[in-house]
């Protein structure tokens, strides 16, 4: 092929991608807006719109208000042209979610199933995935991939769990799942998946510290708009920051880790009841005992945030299972405690709260393939 021919084909691909990316970012736009913003010729934009529409990637949905002439077509991407599926693996259950190209979770479910390193376990998880796809009559080509978020630090190539003391799943392999599925598959630490979702929801952030307040505590560091993995993949494991060397025994073998004070499991153990029972009694009944337990919880969380803020000067994101239970009063109290005797203050607007609750890691995992797709159209 001639250099000129190659250049022409490449230019067409670049223009097609630019038009799609612009529509994706704007969510809804018109042909003339694309022409003006991308500074492309009308015929070039028209050709690309026709091509993208024929491929099923975009659609015309309604009209903009007239400014004197013909009403312009409202153009948008087809958000469910492709979907991605995320699985959040926990010790006694797993979460399954499906997201569209904007990362909207249109399906979530929780399946009780205790983890065991057996073919039967992996088959039960993957059978649920195939069942969801079959029930919705999705063609294979519609599925971008299946991502698994697990409690455990993965190898750099994301094929194996290297450290998994919570679930005793060290040695878990991506192949354990992928052998049963005809789709691309990916394996990630649940905290890193959660951080990916929070970064997706806050694209303006360059850096952040993520506290994943799940059954077990997790964390992640965002730097330069990327999830920091570290040389041995354990960056952000803030759950093992020592709060009190004489404190409770952690699953890691040490005493007084933040995990033993600020995980949902630790809160339930202190309260002697489930999270779903705890918060209504705390908020509505104003139980003095539960109020003290919650104040202690916030105190320990504030201690960790204050110290991490000295290491990483960045916003803090409270994410995961407990995040939706936080009130504005809780955040104000947390901010006040963080800033007590602190050399550098953390502003209230630099504490962000996630909204996806227990499904955060699963949704974040699913976004792995969405992000890949959007950037390669």
C-alpha beads as a LAMMPS data file, in Angstrom:
LAMMPS data file: protein, C-alpha beads

377 atoms
376 bonds

1 atom types
1 bond types

-500.0 500.0 xlo xhi
-500.0 500.0 ylo yhi
-500.0 500.0 zlo zhi

Masses

1 110.0

Atoms # bond

1 1 1 0.000 0.000 0.000
2 1 1 1.309 3.459 -0.843
3 1 1 2.288 5.895 1.894
4 1 1 -0.447 8.213 0.643
5 1 1 -3.065 5.440 0.851
6 1 1 -1.989 4.517 4.376
7 1 1 -2.131 8.142 5.430
8 1 1 -5.645 8.547 4.040
9 1 1 -6.914 5.457 5.871
10 1 1 -5.253 6.582 9.107
11 1 1 -6.770 10.051 8.775
12 1 1 -10.237 8.573 8.278
13 1 1 -9.830 6.472 11.423
14 1 1 -8.621 9.492 13.377
15 1 1 -11.554 11.620 12.225
16 1 1 -14.045 8.867 13.009
17 1 1 -12.574 8.521 16.488
18 1 1 -12.595 12.298 17.071
19 1 1 -16.270 12.544 16.113
20 1 1 -17.260 9.621 18.345
21 1 1 -15.193 10.875 21.288
22 1 1 -16.733 14.336 20.961
23 1 1 -20.293 12.948 20.939
24 1 1 -19.441 10.702 23.898
25 1 1 -18.089 13.598 25.921
26 1 1 -20.932 15.997 25.087
27 1 1 -23.584 13.289 25.640
28 1 1 -25.868 15.067 23.158
29 1 1 -24.869 17.342 20.322
30 1 1 -25.697 18.425 16.758
31 1 1 -23.907 18.095 13.439
32 1 1 -23.070 21.820 13.283
33 1 1 -21.703 21.795 16.838
34 1 1 -19.327 18.991 15.817
35 1 1 -18.262 20.928 12.696
36 1 1 -17.566 24.059 14.726
37 1 1 -15.902 22.461 17.740
38 1 1 -13.704 19.999 15.819
39 1 1 -13.106 22.404 12.938
40 1 1 -13.913 19.729 10.382
41 1 1 -15.619 20.145 7.056
42 1 1 -19.361 19.566 6.918
43 1 1 -18.989 16.733 4.406
44 1 1 -16.331 15.014 6.572
45 1 1 -18.541 15.202 9.652
46 1 1 -21.591 13.983 7.689
47 1 1 -19.657 10.990 6.340
48 1 1 -18.440 10.027 9.794
49 1 1 -21.887 10.427 11.348
50 1 1 -23.397 8.192 8.661
51 1 1 -20.659 5.601 9.195
52 1 1 -21.026 5.608 12.995
53 1 1 -24.809 5.378 12.679
54 1 1 -24.579 2.442 10.264
55 1 1 -22.298 0.651 12.712
56 1 1 -24.855 1.191 15.483
57 1 1 -22.521 3.336 17.580
58 1 1 -24.612 6.518 17.506
59 1 1 -28.246 7.489 17.069
60 1 1 -30.355 10.555 16.373
61 1 1 -32.784 11.085 19.212
62 1 1 -35.118 14.068 18.933
63 1 1 -34.341 17.656 17.975
64 1 1 -32.836 20.770 19.469
65 1 1 -34.955 23.904 19.736
66 1 1 -35.034 25.863 16.498
67 1 1 -32.959 29.056 16.282
68 1 1 -34.817 30.214 13.192
69 1 1 -34.149 27.468 10.653
70 1 1 -34.666 23.710 10.577
71 1 1 -34.449 21.990 13.920
72 1 1 -31.128 20.189 14.345
73 1 1 -31.053 16.452 15.108
74 1 1 -29.910 15.605 18.635
75 1 1 -27.065 13.113 18.196
76 1 1 -25.869 10.794 20.951
77 1 1 -23.979 7.547 21.346
78 1 1 -25.897 4.297 21.782
79 1 1 -24.944 3.780 25.420
80 1 1 -25.837 0.077 25.461
81 1 1 -24.151 -0.721 22.130
82 1 1 -21.697 -2.685 24.273
83 1 1 -21.826 -3.679 27.933
84 1 1 -19.277 -4.859 30.450
85 1 1 -19.792 -7.166 33.432
86 1 1 -18.064 -6.850 36.800
87 1 1 -17.868 -9.441 39.564
88 1 1 -16.934 -8.543 43.150
89 1 1 -15.625 -11.621 44.948
90 1 1 -16.047 -11.705 48.737
91 1 1 -15.571 -14.421 51.329
92 1 1 -19.237 -15.385 51.699
93 1 1 -20.865 -13.834 48.614
94 1 1 -20.202 -12.252 45.278
95 1 1 -21.663 -9.207 43.573
96 1 1 -22.473 -9.088 39.885
97 1 1 -23.104 -5.924 37.923
98 1 1 -23.458 -4.857 34.312
99 1 1 -22.637 -1.382 33.049
100 1 1 -23.222 0.517 29.822
101 1 1 -20.715 2.681 27.961
102 1 1 -21.246 5.576 30.367
103 1 1 -20.526 3.346 33.335
104 1 1 -24.147 3.318 34.489
105 1 1 -24.874 0.122 36.422
106 1 1 -28.189 -1.068 35.026
107 1 1 -28.030 -4.424 36.779
108 1 1 -26.754 -5.431 40.229
109 1 1 -27.241 -8.563 42.280
110 1 1 -25.725 -10.278 45.310
111 1 1 -25.341 -14.039 45.387
112 1 1 -24.569 -15.822 48.694
113 1 1 -21.714 -18.237 48.027
114 1 1 -18.768 -19.055 50.277
115 1 1 -15.415 -18.938 48.543
116 1 1 -13.554 -22.187 48.036
117 1 1 -10.631 -22.870 45.756
118 1 1 -12.496 -25.552 43.818
119 1 1 -13.646 -25.956 40.213
120 1 1 -17.231 -26.095 41.495
121 1 1 -16.949 -22.619 43.033
122 1 1 -15.497 -21.021 39.901
123 1 1 -18.101 -22.725 37.751
124 1 1 -20.963 -21.493 39.961
125 1 1 -19.730 -17.889 39.653
126 1 1 -19.268 -18.057 35.891
127 1 1 -22.567 -19.908 35.416
128 1 1 -24.293 -16.900 36.993
129 1 1 -22.605 -14.645 34.442
130 1 1 -23.695 -16.851 31.557
131 1 1 -27.201 -17.059 33.012
132 1 1 -27.472 -13.242 33.084
133 1 1 -26.284 -12.992 29.468
134 1 1 -28.638 -15.739 28.285
135 1 1 -31.684 -14.336 30.109
136 1 1 -31.171 -10.982 28.398
137 1 1 -30.479 -12.621 25.016
138 1 1 -27.220 -10.691 24.572
139 1 1 -25.096 -11.700 21.596
140 1 1 -21.484 -12.566 22.450
141 1 1 -20.151 -9.585 20.504
142 1 1 -22.131 -7.219 22.750
143 1 1 -20.081 -8.250 25.800
144 1 1 -16.837 -6.295 26.096
145 1 1 -15.488 -8.524 28.830
146 1 1 -15.821 -9.852 32.367
147 1 1 -13.720 -8.317 35.142
148 1 1 -13.221 -9.871 38.564
149 1 1 -12.461 -7.750 41.630
150 1 1 -11.217 -9.841 44.508
151 1 1 -9.956 -9.315 48.053
152 1 1 -6.323 -9.953 47.343
153 1 1 -3.259 -8.312 45.813
154 1 1 -2.708 -9.467 42.252
155 1 1 0.445 -10.100 40.279
156 1 1 1.604 -7.290 37.966
157 1 1 0.176 -9.145 34.968
158 1 1 -3.193 -9.528 36.760
159 1 1 -3.276 -13.291 36.334
160 1 1 -2.774 -14.474 39.936
161 1 1 -3.590 -13.418 43.500
162 1 1 -0.284 -13.132 45.385
163 1 1 -1.595 -12.110 48.826
164 1 1 -5.056 -13.092 50.018
165 1 1 -5.203 -13.526 53.783
166 1 1 -8.854 -12.458 54.100
167 1 1 -10.248 -15.168 51.835
168 1 1 -7.253 -17.509 51.854
169 1 1 -7.254 -17.116 48.085
170 1 1 -3.526 -16.664 47.452
171 1 1 -2.892 -18.561 44.250
172 1 1 -6.322 -17.824 42.767
173 1 1 -5.826 -17.489 39.022
174 1 1 -7.710 -15.581 36.382
175 1 1 -7.759 -18.817 34.421
176 1 1 -9.875 -20.401 37.179
177 1 1 -12.712 -18.178 35.927
178 1 1 -11.806 -17.517 32.283
179 1 1 -11.709 -21.224 31.312
180 1 1 -15.507 -21.251 31.609
181 1 1 -16.152 -17.995 29.710
182 1 1 -15.872 -17.154 25.989
183 1 1 -15.086 -13.489 26.707
184 1 1 -12.022 -11.424 27.572
185 1 1 -11.416 -11.599 31.338
186 1 1 -9.466 -9.463 33.804
187 1 1 -8.491 -9.797 37.473
188 1 1 -7.931 -6.878 39.872
189 1 1 -7.608 -6.089 43.573
190 1 1 -11.030 -4.869 44.767
191 1 1 -9.614 -1.667 46.264
192 1 1 -7.992 -0.708 42.956
193 1 1 -11.245 -1.410 41.129
194 1 1 -13.109 0.804 43.595
195 1 1 -10.585 3.579 43.048
196 1 1 -11.065 3.271 39.299
197 1 1 -14.800 3.897 39.719
198 1 1 -14.177 6.919 41.943
199 1 1 -11.719 8.320 39.407
200 1 1 -14.289 7.700 36.663
201 1 1 -16.863 9.654 38.697
202 1 1 -14.374 12.451 39.455
203 1 1 -12.365 12.908 36.234
204 1 1 -11.208 16.324 37.419
205 1 1 -9.012 14.723 40.097
206 1 1 -5.310 14.349 39.462
207 1 1 -4.576 12.759 42.845
208 1 1 -6.619 11.326 45.727
209 1 1 -6.581 8.899 48.643
210 1 1 -9.429 6.370 48.559
211 1 1 -10.790 4.717 51.713
212 1 1 -12.854 1.670 50.748
213 1 1 -15.099 1.146 53.791
214 1 1 -16.225 -2.364 52.941
215 1 1 -16.713 -5.455 55.088
216 1 1 -12.934 -5.427 55.181
217 1 1 -11.195 -2.086 54.866
218 1 1 -9.304 -1.261 51.715
219 1 1 -7.587 1.679 50.132
220 1 1 -5.914 3.051 47.045
221 1 1 -3.761 5.952 45.942
222 1 1 -4.472 7.954 42.802
223 1 1 -1.562 9.938 41.334
224 1 1 -1.269 11.614 37.948
225 1 1 -4.808 10.446 37.177
226 1 1 -3.755 6.801 37.537
227 1 1 -4.201 4.115 40.203
228 1 1 -0.793 3.728 41.833
229 1 1 0.137 0.048 42.008
230 1 1 3.658 0.195 43.436
231 1 1 6.677 -1.981 42.724
232 1 1 5.067 -5.014 44.388
233 1 1 1.401 -4.064 43.807
234 1 1 0.585 -3.170 47.433
235 1 1 0.395 0.630 47.191
236 1 1 -2.605 1.989 49.058
237 1 1 -3.065 -0.849 51.543
238 1 1 -3.876 1.714 54.207
239 1 1 -5.943 -0.870 56.081
240 1 1 -2.677 -2.033 57.673
241 1 1 -1.624 1.340 59.059
242 1 1 -1.038 0.734 62.772
243 1 1 -3.343 2.791 64.995
244 1 1 -2.384 1.077 68.256
245 1 1 0.335 -1.612 68.525
246 1 1 -1.550 -3.032 71.519
247 1 1 -4.869 -3.057 69.655
248 1 1 -6.942 -5.957 68.292
249 1 1 -5.365 -8.708 66.220
250 1 1 -5.642 -8.125 62.462
251 1 1 -5.899 -10.891 59.862
252 1 1 -2.405 -9.866 58.687
253 1 1 -0.975 -11.096 62.018
254 1 1 -0.243 -7.668 63.490
255 1 1 -2.146 -5.752 66.168
256 1 1 -4.056 -2.486 65.947
257 1 1 -4.298 -2.102 62.170
258 1 1 -6.853 0.397 60.868
259 1 1 -8.768 -2.650 59.576
260 1 1 -9.601 -3.596 63.167
261 1 1 -11.176 -0.183 63.833
262 1 1 -12.692 1.097 60.581
263 1 1 -13.877 -1.886 58.543
264 1 1 -17.615 -2.580 58.429
265 1 1 -16.868 -5.895 60.155
266 1 1 -15.165 -4.044 63.022
267 1 1 -18.108 -1.660 63.358
268 1 1 -20.571 -4.562 63.464
269 1 1 -18.456 -6.352 66.044
270 1 1 -18.341 -3.249 68.284
271 1 1 -22.087 -2.680 67.949
272 1 1 -23.086 -6.324 68.207
273 1 1 -25.444 -5.970 65.260
274 1 1 -25.520 -5.685 61.485
275 1 1 -24.864 -2.413 59.643
276 1 1 -28.486 -2.353 58.453
277 1 1 -29.626 -2.473 62.084
278 1 1 -26.945 -0.137 63.409
279 1 1 -27.596 3.024 61.402
280 1 1 -31.391 3.276 61.903
281 1 1 -30.880 2.891 65.664
282 1 1 -28.039 5.428 65.571
283 1 1 -29.954 8.034 63.547
284 1 1 -33.537 7.550 64.694
285 1 1 -33.271 6.214 68.253
286 1 1 -30.176 8.249 69.146
287 1 1 -28.789 5.365 71.206
288 1 1 -26.022 6.748 73.487
289 1 1 -24.074 3.472 73.238
290 1 1 -24.190 3.422 69.448
291 1 1 -23.441 7.132 69.265
292 1 1 -20.232 6.528 71.237
293 1 1 -19.274 3.616 68.958
294 1 1 -19.793 5.770 65.857
295 1 1 -17.845 8.679 67.362
296 1 1 -14.942 6.317 68.061
297 1 1 -15.156 5.021 64.504
298 1 1 -14.933 8.551 63.079
299 1 1 -12.088 9.392 65.469
300 1 1 -9.951 6.524 64.204
301 1 1 -10.809 7.284 60.579
302 1 1 -9.876 10.952 61.130
303 1 1 -6.553 9.905 62.684
304 1 1 -5.651 7.906 59.582
305 1 1 -6.769 10.622 57.166
306 1 1 -4.819 13.303 59.071
307 1 1 -1.597 11.284 58.833
308 1 1 -2.050 10.300 55.200
309 1 1 -2.758 13.924 54.309
310 1 1 0.796 14.707 55.416
311 1 1 2.146 12.124 52.973
312 1 1 -0.212 12.816 50.068
313 1 1 -1.604 16.329 49.796
314 1 1 -4.772 15.406 47.909
315 1 1 -8.547 15.035 48.272
316 1 1 -9.893 12.067 50.241
317 1 1 -12.640 9.836 48.851
318 1 1 -14.794 7.817 51.252
319 1 1 -16.067 4.888 49.226
320 1 1 -17.638 1.456 49.485
321 1 1 -20.297 -0.200 51.604
322 1 1 -20.451 2.359 54.438
323 1 1 -20.153 5.492 52.279
324 1 1 -23.912 5.939 51.605
325 1 1 -24.543 5.914 55.369
326 1 1 -22.408 9.025 55.950
327 1 1 -24.347 12.231 56.587
328 1 1 -23.207 15.815 56.128
329 1 1 -22.946 16.017 59.917
330 1 1 -20.579 13.021 59.899
331 1 1 -18.356 14.642 57.274
332 1 1 -18.304 17.922 59.196
333 1 1 -17.328 16.079 62.366
334 1 1 -14.674 14.126 60.472
335 1 1 -13.244 17.325 58.972
336 1 1 -13.098 18.995 62.381
337 1 1 -11.261 16.036 63.913
338 1 1 -8.827 15.807 60.997
339 1 1 -7.942 19.477 61.366
340 1 1 -7.557 19.479 65.147
341 1 1 -3.885 20.220 65.825
342 1 1 -3.062 19.537 62.170
343 1 1 -0.221 21.597 60.662
344 1 1 -2.022 21.618 57.304
345 1 1 -5.808 21.822 57.029
346 1 1 -7.954 19.605 54.831
347 1 1 -10.831 21.611 53.390
348 1 1 -14.346 20.185 53.640
349 1 1 -14.747 20.201 49.846
350 1 1 -11.722 17.925 49.604
351 1 1 -13.595 15.099 51.305
352 1 1 -15.739 13.317 48.717
353 1 1 -18.236 10.531 49.362
354 1 1 -18.943 7.693 46.935
355 1 1 -22.491 6.687 46.077
356 1 1 -22.291 3.094 44.823
357 1 1 -22.073 1.331 48.179
358 1 1 -21.219 -2.347 48.288
359 1 1 -21.217 -2.645 44.488
360 1 1 -18.344 -0.169 44.091
361 1 1 -15.572 -2.735 43.363
362 1 1 -17.730 -4.722 40.926
363 1 1 -18.749 -1.608 38.987
364 1 1 -15.180 -0.332 38.986
365 1 1 -13.994 -3.683 37.651
366 1 1 -16.543 -3.582 34.828
367 1 1 -15.284 -0.143 33.798
368 1 1 -11.912 -1.639 32.825
369 1 1 -13.296 -2.859 29.506
370 1 1 -15.527 0.185 28.968
371 1 1 -12.511 2.467 29.290
372 1 1 -10.577 0.348 26.808
373 1 1 -13.432 0.421 24.307
374 1 1 -14.091 4.160 24.503
375 1 1 -10.458 4.976 23.871
376 1 1 -10.119 2.640 20.900
377 1 1 -13.310 3.389 18.919

Bonds

1 1 1 2
2 1 2 3
3 1 3 4
4 1 4 5
5 1 5 6
6 1 6 7
7 1 7 8
8 1 8 9
9 1 9 10
10 1 10 11
11 1 11 12
12 1 12 13
13 1 13 14
14 1 14 15
15 1 15 16
16 1 16 17
17 1 17 18
18 1 18 19
19 1 19 20
20 1 20 21
21 1 21 22
22 1 22 23
23 1 23 24
24 1 24 25
25 1 25 26
26 1 26 27
27 1 27 28
28 1 28 29
29 1 29 30
30 1 30 31
31 1 31 32
32 1 32 33
33 1 33 34
34 1 34 35
35 1 35 36
36 1 36 37
37 1 37 38
38 1 38 39
39 1 39 40
40 1 40 41
41 1 41 42
42 1 42 43
43 1 43 44
44 1 44 45
45 1 45 46
46 1 46 47
47 1 47 48
48 1 48 49
49 1 49 50
50 1 50 51
51 1 51 52
52 1 52 53
53 1 53 54
54 1 54 55
55 1 55 56
56 1 56 57
57 1 57 58
58 1 58 59
59 1 59 60
60 1 60 61
61 1 61 62
62 1 62 63
63 1 63 64
64 1 64 65
65 1 65 66
66 1 66 67
67 1 67 68
68 1 68 69
69 1 69 70
70 1 70 71
71 1 71 72
72 1 72 73
73 1 73 74
74 1 74 75
75 1 75 76
76 1 76 77
77 1 77 78
78 1 78 79
79 1 79 80
80 1 80 81
81 1 81 82
82 1 82 83
83 1 83 84
84 1 84 85
85 1 85 86
86 1 86 87
87 1 87 88
88 1 88 89
89 1 89 90
90 1 90 91
91 1 91 92
92 1 92 93
93 1 93 94
94 1 94 95
95 1 95 96
96 1 96 97
97 1 97 98
98 1 98 99
99 1 99 100
100 1 100 101
101 1 101 102
102 1 102 103
103 1 103 104
104 1 104 105
105 1 105 106
106 1 106 107
107 1 107 108
108 1 108 109
109 1 109 110
110 1 110 111
111 1 111 112
112 1 112 113
113 1 113 114
114 1 114 115
115 1 115 116
116 1 116 117
117 1 117 118
118 1 118 119
119 1 119 120
120 1 120 121
121 1 121 122
122 1 122 123
123 1 123 124
124 1 124 125
125 1 125 126
126 1 126 127
127 1 127 128
128 1 128 129
129 1 129 130
130 1 130 131
131 1 131 132
132 1 132 133
133 1 133 134
134 1 134 135
135 1 135 136
136 1 136 137
137 1 137 138
138 1 138 139
139 1 139 140
140 1 140 141
141 1 141 142
142 1 142 143
143 1 143 144
144 1 144 145
145 1 145 146
146 1 146 147
147 1 147 148
148 1 148 149
149 1 149 150
150 1 150 151
151 1 151 152
152 1 152 153
153 1 153 154
154 1 154 155
155 1 155 156
156 1 156 157
157 1 157 158
158 1 158 159
159 1 159 160
160 1 160 161
161 1 161 162
162 1 162 163
163 1 163 164
164 1 164 165
165 1 165 166
166 1 166 167
167 1 167 168
168 1 168 169
169 1 169 170
170 1 170 171
171 1 171 172
172 1 172 173
173 1 173 174
174 1 174 175
175 1 175 176
176 1 176 177
177 1 177 178
178 1 178 179
179 1 179 180
180 1 180 181
181 1 181 182
182 1 182 183
183 1 183 184
184 1 184 185
185 1 185 186
186 1 186 187
187 1 187 188
188 1 188 189
189 1 189 190
190 1 190 191
191 1 191 192
192 1 192 193
193 1 193 194
194 1 194 195
195 1 195 196
196 1 196 197
197 1 197 198
198 1 198 199
199 1 199 200
200 1 200 201
201 1 201 202
202 1 202 203
203 1 203 204
204 1 204 205
205 1 205 206
206 1 206 207
207 1 207 208
208 1 208 209
209 1 209 210
210 1 210 211
211 1 211 212
212 1 212 213
213 1 213 214
214 1 214 215
215 1 215 216
216 1 216 217
217 1 217 218
218 1 218 219
219 1 219 220
220 1 220 221
221 1 221 222
222 1 222 223
223 1 223 224
224 1 224 225
225 1 225 226
226 1 226 227
227 1 227 228
228 1 228 229
229 1 229 230
230 1 230 231
231 1 231 232
232 1 232 233
233 1 233 234
234 1 234 235
235 1 235 236
236 1 236 237
237 1 237 238
238 1 238 239
239 1 239 240
240 1 240 241
241 1 241 242
242 1 242 243
243 1 243 244
244 1 244 245
245 1 245 246
246 1 246 247
247 1 247 248
248 1 248 249
249 1 249 250
250 1 250 251
251 1 251 252
252 1 252 253
253 1 253 254
254 1 254 255
255 1 255 256
256 1 256 257
257 1 257 258
258 1 258 259
259 1 259 260
260 1 260 261
261 1 261 262
262 1 262 263
263 1 263 264
264 1 264 265
265 1 265 266
266 1 266 267
267 1 267 268
268 1 268 269
269 1 269 270
270 1 270 271
271 1 271 272
272 1 272 273
273 1 273 274
274 1 274 275
275 1 275 276
276 1 276 277
277 1 277 278
278 1 278 279
279 1 279 280
280 1 280 281
281 1 281 282
282 1 282 283
283 1 283 284
284 1 284 285
285 1 285 286
286 1 286 287
287 1 287 288
288 1 288 289
289 1 289 290
290 1 290 291
291 1 291 292
292 1 292 293
293 1 293 294
294 1 294 295
295 1 295 296
296 1 296 297
297 1 297 298
298 1 298 299
299 1 299 300
300 1 300 301
301 1 301 302
302 1 302 303
303 1 303 304
304 1 304 305
305 1 305 306
306 1 306 307
307 1 307 308
308 1 308 309
309 1 309 310
310 1 310 311
311 1 311 312
312 1 312 313
313 1 313 314
314 1 314 315
315 1 315 316
316 1 316 317
317 1 317 318
318 1 318 319
319 1 319 320
320 1 320 321
321 1 321 322
322 1 322 323
323 1 323 324
324 1 324 325
325 1 325 326
326 1 326 327
327 1 327 328
328 1 328 329
329 1 329 330
330 1 330 331
331 1 331 332
332 1 332 333
333 1 333 334
334 1 334 335
335 1 335 336
336 1 336 337
337 1 337 338
338 1 338 339
339 1 339 340
340 1 340 341
341 1 341 342
342 1 342 343
343 1 343 344
344 1 344 345
345 1 345 346
346 1 346 347
347 1 347 348
348 1 348 349
349 1 349 350
350 1 350 351
351 1 351 352
352 1 352 353
353 1 353 354
354 1 354 355
355 1 355 356
356 1 356 357
357 1 357 358
358 1 358 359
359 1 359 360
360 1 360 361
361 1 361 362
362 1 362 363
363 1 363 364
364 1 364 365
365 1 365 366
366 1 366 367
367 1 367 368
368 1 368 369
369 1 369 370
370 1 370 371
371 1 371 372
372 1 372 373
373 1 373 374
374 1 374 375
375 1 375 376
376 1 376 377
